[in-house]
Amino acid sequence: MAEKQPIFILPENVQRIIGKDAQRNNIMAARLVADSIKTTLGPKGMDKMLVDSLGDITVTNDGVTILEEMEIEHPAAKMMVEIAKTQEDEVGDGTTTAVMLAGKLLENAEKLLDNKIHPTVITKGYRLAAEKSQEILKELAVDINPEQEEVLKQIAMTAMTGKGAETVKEKFSDIIVKAVKQIAENNKIDLDNIKIEKNKGSGLAETELIEGIVFDKEKVSVDMPDKVENAKIALLDLALEIKSPEVDTKISISSPEQLQGFIEQEEKILKEMVEKIKQAGANVVFCQKGIDDVAQYYLSKEGIYACRRVSKSDMEKLARATQGKIISNLNELTSDQLGFAKMVEEVKKGEDTYTYVRGCENPKSLTILIHGGTEHVLDEMERAIKDGLGDVASALREGKVVAGAGAVEVELARRLREYSKTLGGREQLAIEEFASALEFIPITLAENAGLDPIDTLTELKAAHENEKYAGINIFTGKVENSLKEGIIEPLRIKSQAINSASEVAMMILRIDDVLASGKSSSGGMSSQNMPPTADYD
């Protein structure tokens, strides 16, 4: 009998991992991602220093920043990075929690796989646990309203603790709450209306909230005033220049008089442009495009402060802050369309020059100007403030908060274990593993603070028999009521983290075959990017 020829259905450069190996490989990659940011969790979390190929340094405690800078290649690990990005986009905080939860769910699933429990059973149990968690979270949530400023400040402080902003967290939380409340319109909060500017020099305590806009542009001419009080601001989306012909055009000039007439005509047009601005009553001009030298001269002569090439986003923020309209035709400019600010001034800080637009009436766009000693400190403070803004905005949008410091996770785990007893079948094992994954958050909080994780968890579990808001106060090492201690987080952080983590864990568990193309340049995955497959049997 003739020997059978082997049949190849895949090209040579494709690497294939099947069954258990594929599952373990993906779980290992996901766990490595979670482990890489585990030490950053909580108020006593450590920072990471990331140096890119150009030598640029990032020092951060922020989960999503770390994962984005790490340039992860493994496909399952990339899915973990996606969780962090979604959490950042949706809530603005809780990225480390979401990734760690997904990693622990997969680690716990591995124990069940070792006990010959099918991945479909595990994913069903996880799905039931995730749905039940959302129900329990709603029960545990506490209502808040915009008038509870102290509570909002506590939310901001909880978000910023551990980011190196402890010394100024009172001041920062005050700035954050004021800013979010000021830009809220009809229960809508668009954080894009809060501009964050950074200035190297002086200390963090100098950080200020400006009821208006600060942008890094200087006045176009030294002859213009440095400061304009009671500013009436024209916002122009047009060039204060003579338009050049669109196509190649030749102008024949045969005498010096003609040339002089030509130049005078240009000057006349520019003078008329400035005249129109003056007639509208404007004493400040912010122009999105260029301003001709001649126009600069006439503006200076009239005592008008002008900046050119202001970015579109800054123009829109200026319009919202000063209540002015952006004009694209000078003939339409009237006094009604001007914005108002108590003061516009040019300020030099170190090597940088800024234009401050202050004292706007009921501004719907604001600026937080952060001061700090180094670029790295400024960048980390920006991330801390963004976390605080995201948390406060999220709490106000939903109107619901939960207890922090591991309290909500321990209570969820307790209730999920009770729920698992009501189910028959192997799904209850998966629900119990889901519960122990949630307990990984308070365990890590304690670990990162140098406390004994086992003792802490035991103490927390005992406290939760009577007190559902009991959490671990990292600074005292005691178990206390988190709500009373002001350790508060928006409900949205927890619900989104559990949703994203469980969805990704379930997706990775259902993969039993990985086909990886060897051509890394085609956007596929080369064999070097796959961790080595261990022998698990």
C-alpha positions as CSV (number, residue, x, y, z in Angstrom):
1,M,0.0,0.0,0.0
2,A,1.4,3.4,-1.0
3,E,2.4,5.7,1.8
4,K,0.0,8.7,2.2
5,Q,1.4,12.1,1.3
6,P,1.0,14.8,4.1
7,I,-1.4,17.6,3.1
8,F,-0.4,21.2,3.8
9,I,-3.2,23.7,3.8
10,L,-1.3,26.6,5.3
11,P,1.8,28.4,3.9
12,E,5.2,27.6,5.5
13,N,5.5,30.9,7.3
14,V,2.3,30.4,9.4
15,Q,2.8,29.2,13.0
16,R,-0.2,27.4,14.5
17,I,-0.9,26.7,18.1
18,I,-3.9,24.5,18.9
19,G,-6.1,23.5,21.8
20,K,-4.8,23.7,25.3
21,D,-1.5,25.2,24.2
22,A,-3.3,28.1,22.5
23,Q,-5.4,28.8,25.6
24,R,-2.5,28.6,28.0
25,N,-0.4,30.8,25.7
26,N,-3.0,33.5,25.6
27,I,-3.7,33.3,29.3
28,M,0.0,33.6,30.1
29,A,0.3,36.7,27.9
30,A,-2.7,38.4,29.5
31,R,-1.4,37.6,33.0
32,L,2.0,39.1,32.1
33,V,0.3,42.3,31.1
34,A,-1.7,42.5,34.3
35,D,1.4,41.7,36.4
36,S,3.4,44.5,34.7
37,I,1.0,47.1,36.1
38,K,-0.1,45.4,39.3
39,T,2.4,47.4,41.6
40,T,0.9,50.7,40.5
41,L,-2.5,50.1,42.1
42,G,-3.6,52.3,45.0
43,P,-2.4,55.2,47.0
44,K,0.9,53.4,47.8
45,G,1.4,52.1,44.3
46,M,4.9,52.5,42.7
47,D,5.7,54.3,39.5
48,K,7.2,53.0,36.2
49,M,9.9,54.6,34.2
50,L,9.5,54.0,30.5
51,V,12.2,55.0,28.0
52,D,11.3,54.9,24.3
53,S,13.6,54.3,21.3
54,L,14.3,58.0,21.1
55,G,15.4,58.2,24.7
56,D,12.3,60.1,25.8
57,I,11.4,59.3,29.4
58,T,7.9,58.8,30.9
59,V,7.6,58.4,34.7
60,T,4.0,57.4,35.5
61,N,1.6,55.5,37.7
62,D,-1.2,55.5,35.1
63,G,-2.1,52.1,33.8
64,V,-3.1,53.0,30.3
65,T,0.0,55.3,29.8
66,I,2.3,52.4,30.8
67,L,0.6,49.9,28.5
68,E,0.6,52.3,25.5
69,E,4.3,53.1,26.0
70,M,5.2,49.4,26.3
71,E,4.6,48.7,22.6
72,I,3.1,45.3,23.3
73,E,3.1,42.8,20.4
74,H,1.3,39.6,21.5
75,P,-2.3,39.6,20.2
76,A,-3.9,38.4,23.5
77,A,-1.8,41.0,25.3
78,K,-3.0,43.7,22.8
79,M,-6.6,42.8,23.8
80,M,-5.7,43.6,27.4
81,V,-4.4,47.0,26.3
82,E,-7.7,47.6,24.5
83,I,-9.5,47.2,27.9
84,A,-7.4,50.0,29.4
85,K,-8.0,52.3,26.4
86,T,-11.8,51.7,26.6
87,Q,-11.8,52.4,30.4
88,E,-9.8,55.6,29.8
89,D,-12.1,56.8,27.0
90,E,-15.3,55.9,28.8
91,V,-14.5,57.0,32.4
92,G,-11.0,58.4,32.4
93,D,-9.8,56.3,35.4
94,G,-9.7,52.7,36.7
95,T,-7.5,51.4,33.9
96,T,-5.2,49.4,36.3
97,T,-8.3,47.9,38.0
98,A,-9.8,46.7,34.7
99,V,-6.6,45.1,33.4
100,M,-5.8,43.4,36.7
101,L,-9.3,42.0,36.9
102,A,-9.1,40.6,33.4
103,G,-5.7,39.0,34.2
104,K,-7.0,37.4,37.4
105,L,-10.2,36.1,35.8
106,L,-8.0,34.3,33.2
107,E,-5.6,33.0,35.9
108,N,-8.5,31.6,37.9
109,A,-10.0,30.1,34.7
110,E,-6.7,28.2,34.2
111,K,-7.3,26.4,37.5
112,L,-10.7,25.3,36.3
113,L,-9.3,24.2,32.9
114,D,-6.8,22.0,34.9
115,N,-9.8,20.4,36.6
116,K,-11.2,19.5,33.2
117,I,-14.0,22.1,33.2
118,H,-14.8,23.1,29.6
119,P,-14.2,26.7,28.6
120,T,-17.8,27.1,27.6
121,V,-18.9,26.3,31.1
122,I,-16.4,28.8,32.5
123,T,-17.5,31.6,30.2
124,K,-21.2,30.9,31.0
125,G,-20.4,31.2,34.7
126,Y,-18.4,34.4,34.2
127,R,-21.3,35.9,32.2
128,L,-23.8,35.1,35.0
129,A,-21.4,36.6,37.5
130,A,-20.8,39.7,35.5
131,E,-24.6,40.3,35.1
132,K,-25.2,39.7,38.8
133,S,-22.3,42.0,39.7
134,Q,-24.0,44.9,37.8
135,E,-27.2,44.3,39.7
136,I,-25.4,44.2,43.1
137,L,-23.4,47.4,42.2
138,K,-26.6,49.3,41.6
139,E,-27.8,48.2,45.1
140,L,-24.5,49.3,46.7
141,A,-24.4,52.6,44.9
142,V,-25.2,55.8,46.8
143,D,-26.9,58.8,45.1
144,I,-25.1,62.2,45.0
145,N,-26.0,65.6,43.4
146,P,-23.9,68.6,42.2
147,E,-24.6,70.5,45.5
148,Q,-22.5,68.0,47.5
149,E,-19.2,69.7,46.8
150,E,-17.4,68.0,49.7
151,V,-18.3,64.6,48.3
152,L,-17.1,65.6,44.8
153,K,-13.8,66.8,46.2
154,Q,-13.4,63.5,48.0
155,I,-14.0,61.7,44.7
156,A,-11.3,63.9,43.0
157,M,-8.8,63.3,45.9
158,T,-9.4,59.5,45.7
159,A,-8.6,59.6,42.0
160,M,-5.4,61.6,42.4
161,T,-4.0,59.8,45.5
162,G,-1.0,57.8,44.5
163,K,-0.1,60.0,41.5
164,G,2.4,62.2,43.4
165,A,-0.2,64.9,43.9
166,E,-0.7,64.2,47.7
167,T,0.8,67.5,48.9
168,V,-1.6,69.6,46.8
169,K,-4.6,67.3,46.5
170,E,-6.8,69.7,48.5
171,K,-6.1,72.5,46.0
172,F,-6.3,70.3,43.0
173,S,-9.6,68.8,44.0
174,D,-11.0,72.3,44.6
175,I,-9.9,73.3,41.1
176,I,-11.3,70.2,39.5
177,V,-14.8,70.5,41.1
178,K,-15.1,74.2,40.3
179,A,-14.1,73.5,36.7
180,V,-16.5,70.6,36.1
181,K,-19.4,72.4,37.7
182,Q,-18.7,75.6,35.6
183,I,-18.7,73.8,32.2
184,A,-21.8,71.6,33.0
185,E,-24.7,72.6,30.7
186,N,-28.1,70.9,30.9
187,N,-26.5,67.8,32.7
188,K,-24.0,67.5,29.8
189,I,-20.3,67.7,30.7
190,D,-17.8,67.8,27.9
191,L,-14.3,67.7,29.4
192,D,-12.8,69.0,26.1
193,N,-14.0,72.4,27.3
194,I,-11.3,72.2,30.1
195,K,-8.0,73.1,28.6
196,I,-4.9,72.0,30.5
197,E,-1.7,74.1,29.9
198,K,1.6,73.2,31.5
199,N,4.3,75.7,32.6
200,K,7.8,74.6,33.8
201,G,8.9,76.7,36.7
202,S,7.6,77.4,40.3
203,G,5.9,74.7,42.3
204,L,2.8,72.6,42.1
205,A,1.1,74.9,44.6
206,E,1.1,77.7,42.0
207,T,-1.3,75.7,39.8
208,E,-4.4,77.8,39.0
209,L,-7.8,77.7,37.5
210,I,-8.3,80.5,35.0
211,E,-11.9,81.5,34.2
212,G,-11.1,81.9,30.6
213,I,-8.4,80.6,28.2
214,V,-4.6,80.5,28.3
215,F,-2.8,79.7,25.1
216,D,0.9,79.8,24.1
217,K,0.8,82.7,21.7
218,E,2.4,86.1,21.9
219,K,1.1,89.4,20.5
220,V,2.2,89.9,16.9
221,S,3.9,93.3,17.4
222,V,5.9,94.8,20.3
223,D,4.0,98.1,19.8
224,M,0.7,96.5,20.9
225,P,-0.4,97.0,24.5
226,D,0.8,94.2,27.0
227,K,-2.6,94.3,28.7
228,V,-6.1,95.2,27.6
229,E,-8.8,95.7,30.3
230,N,-12.5,95.2,29.5
231,A,-11.5,93.4,26.3
232,K,-13.9,93.2,23.4
233,I,-12.7,90.3,21.4
234,A,-13.0,89.7,17.7
235,L,-12.6,86.0,16.7
236,L,-11.6,85.8,13.1
237,D,-11.4,82.7,10.9
238,L,-9.8,84.7,8.0
239,A,-6.5,86.1,7.1
240,L,-5.7,89.8,7.6
241,E,-3.7,89.6,4.4
242,I,-4.2,90.3,0.7
243,K,-5.2,87.1,-1.0
244,S,-2.8,85.8,-3.6
245,P,-4.3,84.7,-7.0
246,E,-5.3,81.1,-6.9
247,V,-3.6,80.3,-10.3
248,D,-0.4,81.5,-11.9
249,T,-0.9,85.1,-12.7
250,K,1.4,87.7,-14.3
251,I,1.1,91.4,-13.6
252,S,2.9,93.6,-16.1
253,I,4.1,96.9,-14.5
254,S,5.7,99.3,-16.9
255,S,6.4,102.4,-14.7
256,P,7.4,103.1,-11.1
257,E,4.1,105.0,-10.6
258,Q,2.1,101.8,-11.4
259,L,4.1,99.8,-8.9
260,Q,3.6,102.5,-6.2
261,G,-0.1,102.6,-7.0
262,F,-0.2,98.8,-6.7
263,I,1.5,98.9,-3.2
264,E,-0.7,101.8,-2.0
265,Q,-3.8,99.8,-3.1
266,E,-2.7,96.8,-1.0
267,E,-2.1,99.1,2.0
268,K,-5.5,100.7,1.6
269,I,-7.3,97.3,1.6
270,L,-5.5,96.3,4.8
271,K,-6.2,99.6,6.4
272,E,-9.9,99.2,5.6
273,M,-9.8,95.7,7.2
274,V,-8.4,97.2,10.4
275,E,-11.0,100.0,10.2
276,K,-13.8,97.5,10.1
277,I,-12.4,95.8,13.2
278,K,-12.1,99.2,15.0
279,Q,-15.7,100.2,14.0
280,A,-17.1,97.0,15.5
281,G,-15.6,98.2,18.8
282,A,-13.0,95.4,19.1
283,N,-9.8,96.1,21.1
284,V,-8.5,92.5,20.9
285,V,-8.2,90.3,17.8
286,F,-7.5,86.5,17.7
287,C,-7.0,85.4,14.2
288,Q,-6.9,81.7,13.1
289,K,-4.8,82.6,10.0
290,G,-2.0,85.1,9.3
291,I,-1.8,88.8,9.9
292,D,0.2,90.9,7.3
293,D,3.0,93.2,8.6
294,V,1.1,96.3,7.3
295,A,-2.1,95.1,9.1
296,Q,0.0,94.6,12.3
297,Y,1.2,98.2,12.0
298,Y,-2.4,99.6,11.7
299,L,-3.6,97.4,14.6
300,S,-0.8,98.6,16.8
301,K,-1.6,102.2,15.9
302,E,-5.2,101.7,17.0
303,G,-4.0,100.1,20.3
304,I,-5.5,96.7,19.4
305,Y,-3.9,93.5,20.9
306,A,-3.7,90.7,18.2
307,C,-2.5,87.1,18.0
308,R,-2.3,85.1,14.8
309,R,-2.4,81.4,13.9
310,V,-4.5,80.5,16.9
311,S,-5.5,76.8,16.6
312,K,-9.0,75.9,15.7
313,S,-9.6,74.1,19.0
314,D,-8.4,77.2,20.9
315,M,-10.6,79.4,18.8
316,E,-13.6,77.2,19.7
317,K,-12.7,77.3,23.4
318,L,-12.3,81.1,23.2
319,A,-15.8,81.4,21.7
320,R,-17.3,79.3,24.5
321,A,-15.4,81.2,27.2
322,T,-16.0,84.8,26.0
323,Q,-19.5,84.1,24.4
324,G,-18.1,85.6,21.1
325,K,-18.8,84.4,17.6
326,I,-16.1,83.2,15.1
327,I,-16.4,85.3,12.0
328,S,-15.2,84.3,8.6
329,N,-16.2,87.5,6.7
330,L,-15.1,90.9,8.0
331,N,-18.2,92.7,6.5
332,E,-20.3,90.6,9.0
333,L,-18.4,91.8,12.1
334,T,-20.6,93.8,14.5
335,S,-20.3,94.6,18.2
336,D,-22.9,91.9,19.0
337,Q,-20.5,89.2,17.8
338,L,-17.6,90.2,20.0
339,G,-16.6,88.2,23.0
340,F,-15.9,89.8,26.4
341,A,-13.2,89.3,29.0
342,K,-12.2,91.5,31.9
343,M,-8.6,91.3,30.9
344,V,-6.4,90.0,28.1
345,E,-2.7,90.2,28.7
346,E,0.6,88.8,27.5
347,V,2.5,86.9,30.3
348,K,6.1,85.7,30.1
349,K,6.8,82.7,32.3
350,G,10.4,81.4,32.0
351,E,11.2,80.9,28.4
352,D,7.5,80.7,27.3
353,T,5.1,83.5,26.5
354,Y,1.3,83.0,27.0
355,T,-1.8,85.1,26.3
356,Y,-4.2,85.1,29.2
357,V,-7.9,85.8,28.6
358,R,-9.3,86.2,32.1
359,G,-12.5,87.1,33.9
360,C,-15.0,85.9,31.4
361,E,-18.7,86.1,32.4
362,N,-20.1,82.6,33.0
363,P,-17.4,80.9,30.8
364,K,-18.3,77.5,29.4
365,S,-14.6,76.8,28.7
366,L,-11.8,77.1,31.2
367,T,-8.1,76.5,31.6
368,I,-6.1,74.7,34.3
369,L,-2.6,76.0,34.3
370,I,-0.2,73.5,36.0
371,H,3.1,74.6,37.3
372,G,5.9,72.2,38.2
373,G,9.6,71.7,38.4
374,T,10.2,69.3,35.5
375,E,8.5,68.0,32.3
376,H,8.0,64.6,33.9
377,V,6.3,66.1,37.0
378,L,4.1,68.2,34.8
379,D,3.0,65.3,32.6
380,E,2.2,63.1,35.7
381,M,0.2,66.0,37.3
382,E,-1.7,66.4,34.0
383,R,-2.6,62.7,34.1
384,A,-3.6,63.0,37.8
385,I,-5.9,66.0,37.0
386,K,-7.4,64.2,34.0
387,D,-8.2,61.2,36.3
388,G,-9.8,63.6,38.8
389,L,-11.8,65.4,36.1
390,G,-13.0,62.1,34.6
391,D,-14.1,60.8,38.0
392,V,-16.0,63.9,39.0
393,A,-17.7,64.2,35.6
394,S,-18.6,60.5,35.7
395,A,-20.1,60.8,39.2
396,L,-22.2,63.8,38.2
397,R,-23.4,62.2,34.9
398,E,-24.6,59.1,36.7
399,G,-25.4,60.6,40.0
400,K,-24.1,57.5,41.8
401,V,-21.0,56.6,43.7
402,V,-19.6,53.5,45.5
403,A,-17.2,53.0,48.4
404,G,-13.6,52.7,47.4
405,A,-10.6,51.1,49.2
406,G,-11.6,47.6,48.2
407,A,-15.0,47.8,50.0
408,V,-17.1,47.3,46.9
409,E,-15.0,44.4,45.6
410,V,-15.2,42.5,48.9
411,E,-19.0,43.0,49.2
412,L,-19.5,42.0,45.5
413,A,-17.4,38.8,46.1
414,R,-19.4,38.0,49.3
415,R,-22.8,38.4,47.5
416,L,-21.6,36.5,44.4
417,R,-20.6,33.5,46.6
418,E,-24.1,33.5,48.1
419,Y,-25.6,33.7,44.6
420,S,-23.4,30.8,43.4
421,K,-25.0,28.5,46.0
422,T,-28.4,29.0,44.4
423,L,-27.1,27.5,41.1
424,G,-26.6,23.8,40.3
425,G,-23.9,22.6,37.9
426,R,-20.3,23.5,37.3
427,E,-21.1,27.2,36.6
428,Q,-21.1,27.9,40.3
429,L,-17.3,27.0,40.4
430,A,-16.7,29.7,37.7
431,I,-18.8,32.2,39.8
432,E,-16.7,31.5,42.9
433,E,-13.5,32.1,40.9
434,F,-15.0,35.4,39.6
435,A,-15.6,36.4,43.2
436,S,-12.0,35.5,44.2
437,A,-10.8,37.6,41.2
438,L,-12.6,40.6,42.6
439,E,-10.8,40.1,46.0
440,F,-7.5,40.4,44.1
441,I,-8.0,44.2,44.1
442,P,-8.0,44.7,48.0
443,I,-5.3,42.1,48.2
444,T,-3.1,44.1,45.8
445,L,-3.9,47.4,47.6
446,A,-2.7,45.9,50.9
447,E,0.4,44.3,49.2
448,N,1.4,47.6,47.6
449,A,1.2,49.3,51.0
450,G,3.4,46.8,52.7
451,L,0.5,45.2,54.7
452,D,-0.1,41.5,55.0
453,P,-2.6,40.7,52.2
454,I,-4.0,37.5,53.8
455,D,-4.6,39.2,57.2
456,T,-6.1,42.2,55.5
457,L,-8.5,40.2,53.4
458,T,-9.6,38.1,56.4
459,E,-10.2,41.3,58.4
460,L,-12.2,42.8,55.5
461,K,-14.3,39.7,55.1
462,A,-15.2,39.6,58.8
463,A,-16.1,43.3,58.8
464,H,-18.4,42.8,55.8
465,E,-20.6,40.5,57.8
466,N,-22.0,43.7,59.4
467,E,-20.7,46.7,57.4
468,K,-21.1,46.6,53.6
469,Y,-18.9,49.8,53.1
470,A,-15.9,48.5,55.1
471,G,-12.6,49.1,53.2
472,I,-8.9,49.1,54.0
473,N,-7.5,52.5,55.0
474,I,-4.0,52.1,53.5
475,F,-2.6,55.0,55.5
476,T,-3.6,53.6,58.9
477,G,-3.7,49.9,58.0
478,K,-7.2,49.7,59.6
479,V,-10.5,48.5,58.2
480,E,-12.9,51.5,58.2
481,N,-16.1,52.7,56.6
482,S,-14.9,54.0,53.3
483,L,-17.8,56.3,52.7
484,K,-17.3,58.0,56.1
485,E,-13.5,58.3,55.4
486,G,-14.2,60.0,52.1
487,I,-12.7,57.2,49.9
488,I,-15.3,57.3,47.2
489,E,-15.3,56.3,43.5
490,P,-17.9,56.8,40.7
491,L,-20.1,53.7,40.1
492,R,-19.2,54.0,36.4
493,I,-15.5,53.1,37.1
494,K,-16.5,49.8,38.7
495,S,-19.3,48.8,36.3
496,Q,-17.2,49.6,33.2
497,A,-14.1,47.7,34.6
498,I,-16.1,44.6,35.4
499,N,-17.9,44.7,32.0
500,S,-14.7,45.1,30.0
501,A,-12.6,42.7,32.0
502,S,-15.2,39.9,31.9
503,E,-15.9,40.4,28.2
504,V,-12.2,40.1,27.3
505,A,-11.6,37.2,29.6
506,M,-14.5,35.3,28.0
507,M,-13.3,36.1,24.5
508,I,-9.7,34.9,25.3
509,L,-11.0,31.7,26.9
510,R,-13.0,30.7,23.8
511,I,-9.9,30.8,21.6
512,D,-8.5,27.3,20.9
513,D,-6.5,27.9,17.7
514,V,-4.0,30.6,17.0
515,L,-2.7,31.1,13.4
516,A,0.1,33.5,13.3
517,S,1.6,34.7,10.0
518,G,5.4,34.9,10.1
519,K,5.5,38.2,8.1
520,S,5.6,40.7,10.9
521,S,5.8,43.6,8.3
522,S,2.3,42.7,7.1
523,G,0.8,43.6,10.4
524,G,0.7,39.9,11.4
525,M,2.6,38.4,14.2
526,S,6.1,36.8,13.9
527,S,7.0,33.7,15.9
528,Q,9.2,35.8,18.2
529,N,6.2,37.6,19.5
530,M,4.6,34.4,20.7
531,P,5.7,33.3,24.2
532,P,7.2,29.8,24.3
533,T,4.6,27.1,24.8
534,A,5.2,25.3,28.0
535,D,4.4,21.7,28.5
536,Y,1.4,21.8,30.9
537,D,0.6,18.1,31.1
